Amino acid sequence: MLKAQSIHKKYGSLQILKGVDIEVNTGEIVSIVGASGAGKSTLLNILGTLDSPDSGIIHINNTEVSRLKSKHLSAFRNRHIGFIFQFHHLLAEFSALENVCIPSFIAGSSKQAAEARATELLERLGLADRLQHKPNQLSGGEQQRVAVARALVNNPALIFADEPSGNLDSTNARELHELFVKLRLEFNQTFIIVTHNEDLAALSDRKVTMKDGLIQQS
């Protein structure tokens, strides 16, 4: 599903990534762990095409994304990649249903198709009675599940998650972790997750440890 080779990245004189190689198989849940400053989030952003490496090659789902120009890269990202962050980044003025529909609208789906898919996902995630609620009417765990549905709405090949349970209490964090495993089983979904949460890392198929801009253990 993903193969990255010799990924380098620096900001100014600070070398963040020093030649990272990583492969992830379809349907695999991989956690990236390590101390703060190890380069985890930088790597995730580059693998997810939100940032570009100074050098190196990235293939996702048989496409060399490191060669795509801006317009084509944005289209690829919208259709093939989903993102879940520590802070859900839901739009406050829109309902849960509308928030989930947004990536589908960007991809060109009709309102009917987008709402049908969004409704299906929100119902699967236990939010059938919260479709028209705005983010400030939802609990933290519910908001994060809306963000998960938004990440899934275009049926992406790959989900990237950066500290997805970092802003949740222990109960909601555990439910979110179990949800990732359930989604993998139902949809053969592939996850790459940056986390400090040992419980989430333990649920993953593989734990990748980073230190000083390099992968130490995979």
Secondary structure per residue as TSV (DSSP state, phi and psi in degrees):
chain	resnum	aa	ss	phi	psi
A	1	M	-	360.0	-43.2
A	2	L	E	-138.3	137.8
A	3	K	E	-141.9	121.8
A	4	A	E	-122.7	137.7
A	5	Q	E	-130.0	129.3
A	6	S	E	52.8	53.7
A	7	I	E	-83.1	119.9
A	8	H	E	-117.0	143.9
A	9	K	E	-155.5	132.2
A	10	K	E	-135.9	153.3
A	11	Y	E	-118.9	112.3
A	12	G	T	64.6	-127.3
A	13	S	T	-93.7	-0.4
A	14	L	E	-92.3	116.1
A	15	Q	E	-84.8	112.4
A	16	I	E	-88.7	-50.0
A	17	L	E	-115.4	134.7
A	18	K	E	-121.0	33.2
A	19	G	E	107.2	61.1
A	20	V	E	-87.8	133.0
A	21	D	E	-118.1	132.7
A	22	I	E	-153.7	142.5
A	23	E	E	-128.6	140.8
A	24	V	E	-132.9	131.2
A	25	N	-	-88.8	156.7
A	26	T	T	-59.1	133.2
A	27	G	T	80.3	9.1
A	28	E	-	-96.6	144.3
A	29	I	E	-106.7	114.6
A	30	V	E	-117.5	127.1
A	31	S	E	-101.1	137.4
A	32	I	E	-108.5	119.4
A	33	V	E	-124.4	167.4
A	34	G	-	149.6	167.5
A	35	A	-	-66.6	159.1
A	36	S	T	-57.4	137.1
A	37	G	T	88.9	1.7
A	38	A	S	-75.8	-17.7
A	39	G	S	107.4	10.6
A	40	K	H	-62.3	-53.3
A	41	S	H	-68.5	-35.4
A	42	T	H	-60.6	-45.2
A	43	L	H	-61.9	-44.7
A	44	L	H	-60.2	-44.6
A	45	N	H	-63.6	-35.9
A	46	I	H	-73.0	-44.3
A	47	L	H	-62.0	-35.0
A	48	G	T	-84.9	4.7
A	49	T	T	68.6	15.2
A	50	L	S	-78.5	-21.1
A	51	D	S	-137.4	162.4
A	52	S	-	-114.3	144.8
A	53	P	-	-76.5	158.2
A	54	D	S	-70.4	-32.9
A	55	S	E	-158.8	161.0
A	56	G	E	121.5	170.1
A	57	I	E	-127.4	136.7
A	58	I	E	-129.9	124.1
A	59	H	E	-111.5	131.9
A	60	I	E	-128.3	121.3
A	61	N	T	52.6	44.8
A	62	N	T	71.6	13.1
A	63	T	E	-114.3	130.9
A	64	E	E	-82.3	89.9
A	65	V	G	-68.8	-23.2
A	66	S	G	-67.9	-10.2
A	67	R	G	-102.3	-9.1
A	68	L	-	-73.8	139.8
A	69	K	-	-80.5	169.1
A	70	S	H	-51.9	-52.3
A	71	K	H	-63.7	-45.6
A	72	H	H	-69.4	-34.4
A	73	L	H	-65.6	-42.3
A	74	S	H	-61.7	-42.0
A	75	A	H	-65.9	-41.5
A	76	F	H	-62.5	-45.3
A	77	R	H	-60.6	-43.5
A	78	N	H	-63.0	-37.0
A	79	R	H	-91.6	-26.1
A	80	H	H	-117.6	-10.4
A	81	I	E	-130.3	138.1
A	82	G	E	-119.7	151.6
A	83	F	E	-128.2	138.8
A	84	I	E	-130.4	126.4
A	85	F	E	-115.2	170.2
A	86	Q	S	-60.0	-43.5
A	87	F	S	-101.9	128.9
A	88	H	-	-66.5	-25.9
A	89	H	-	57.3	36.8
A	90	L	-	-76.8	148.7
A	91	L	-	-82.2	121.1
A	92	A	T	-63.4	-30.1
A	93	E	T	-83.9	-6.4
A	94	F	S	-108.3	152.5
A	95	S	-	-72.8	170.5
A	96	A	H	-57.2	-45.8
A	97	L	H	-60.3	-45.6
A	98	E	H	-65.1	-39.6
A	99	N	H	-60.8	-41.5
A	100	V	H	-69.8	-31.9
A	101	C	H	-70.8	-24.1
A	102	I	H	-53.7	-49.1
A	103	P	H	-59.6	-33.1
A	104	S	H	-67.9	-40.5
A	105	F	H	-62.3	-41.5
A	106	I	H	-62.5	-35.4
A	107	A	H	-77.2	-7.5
A	108	G	T	98.0	10.7
A	109	S	-	-70.9	152.6
A	110	S	-	-71.7	160.3
A	111	K	H	-59.4	-41.7
A	112	Q	H	-63.9	-46.6
A	113	A	H	-66.9	-41.8
A	114	A	H	-63.9	-44.3
A	115	E	H	-68.8	-34.8
A	116	A	H	-64.8	-46.0
A	117	R	H	-65.6	-43.9
A	118	A	H	-63.4	-41.4
A	119	T	H	-63.6	-43.6
A	120	E	H	-57.5	-46.1
A	121	L	H	-66.9	-45.6
A	122	L	H	-63.3	-36.7
A	123	E	H	-65.6	-41.8
A	124	R	H	-62.4	-30.0
A	125	L	T	-92.2	12.3
A	126	G	T	80.3	24.6
A	127	L	-	-119.8	28.1
A	128	A	G	-58.3	-32.3
A	129	D	G	-96.0	12.3
A	130	R	G	-122.7	13.3
A	131	L	T	-57.3	-40.0
A	132	Q	T	-97.5	7.2
A	133	H	-	-81.2	141.1
A	134	K	-	-84.6	161.2
A	135	P	G	-52.3	-38.4
A	136	N	G	-71.8	-6.5
A	137	Q	G	-99.4	3.0
A	138	L	S	-112.1	151.3
A	139	S	-	-73.0	168.6
A	140	G	H	-58.8	-42.0
A	141	G	H	-66.1	-38.5
A	142	E	H	-67.2	-40.7
A	143	Q	H	-60.3	-41.9
A	144	Q	H	-69.0	-32.3
A	145	R	H	-69.3	-34.2
A	146	V	H	-62.1	-42.0
A	147	A	H	-63.5	-35.8
A	148	V	H	-65.2	-45.0
A	149	A	H	-60.5	-41.5
A	150	R	H	-61.0	-40.1
A	151	A	H	-65.5	-28.8
A	152	L	H	-92.9	-11.6
A	153	V	T	-62.5	-31.7
A	154	N	T	-93.8	15.2
A	155	N	-	51.9	56.3
A	156	P	-	-69.5	156.3
A	157	A	S	-70.8	-27.6
A	158	L	E	-147.1	135.0
A	159	I	E	-111.7	128.0
A	160	F	E	-105.9	132.7
A	161	A	E	-131.1	126.9
A	162	D	E	-112.0	105.9
A	163	E	S	48.1	54.5
A	164	P	T	-64.6	-25.1
A	165	S	T	-107.4	11.1
A	166	G	T	-66.3	-20.4
A	167	N	T	-109.1	14.7
A	168	L	S	-112.3	154.3
A	169	D	-	-73.4	172.7
A	170	S	H	-62.9	-36.8
A	171	T	H	-66.9	-49.3
A	172	N	H	-66.7	-34.0
A	173	A	H	-63.6	-45.4
A	174	R	H	-62.3	-42.2
A	175	E	H	-63.6	-37.9
A	176	L	H	-66.6	-42.0
A	177	H	H	-61.8	-44.5
A	178	E	H	-65.2	-32.1
A	179	L	H	-64.0	-40.5
A	180	F	H	-59.5	-43.9
A	181	V	H	-64.2	-41.8
A	182	K	H	-62.3	-42.9
A	183	L	H	-65.6	-36.6
A	184	R	H	-62.5	-42.0
A	185	L	H	-68.4	-39.1
A	186	E	H	-76.5	-41.2
A	187	F	H	-115.1	2.8
A	188	N	-	53.9	38.3
A	189	Q	-	-74.3	142.1
A	190	T	E	-102.0	131.5
A	191	F	E	-124.4	136.2
A	192	I	E	-120.9	119.4
A	193	I	E	-126.5	122.8
A	194	V	E	-88.5	126.8
A	195	T	-	-154.0	149.6
A	196	H	S	-100.5	-2.9
A	197	N	-	-83.4	113.3
A	198	E	H	-66.0	-31.9
A	199	D	H	-65.4	-42.2
A	200	L	H	-66.4	-42.9
A	201	A	H	-60.1	-37.2
A	202	A	H	-69.4	-27.3
A	203	L	H	-78.3	-14.7
A	204	S	S	-74.0	159.0
A	205	D	S	-71.7	-29.7
A	206	R	E	-152.0	141.4
A	207	K	E	-114.3	123.9
A	208	V	E	-105.8	123.4
A	209	T	E	-103.0	128.0
A	210	M	E	-109.3	146.2
A	211	K	E	-151.3	127.7
A	212	D	T	53.0	43.1
A	213	G	T	79.3	11.2
A	214	L	E	-134.6	154.9
A	215	I	E	-83.6	121.8
A	216	Q	E	-93.0	-30.5
A	217	Q	E	-151.1	135.4
A	218	S	-	-141.2	360.0
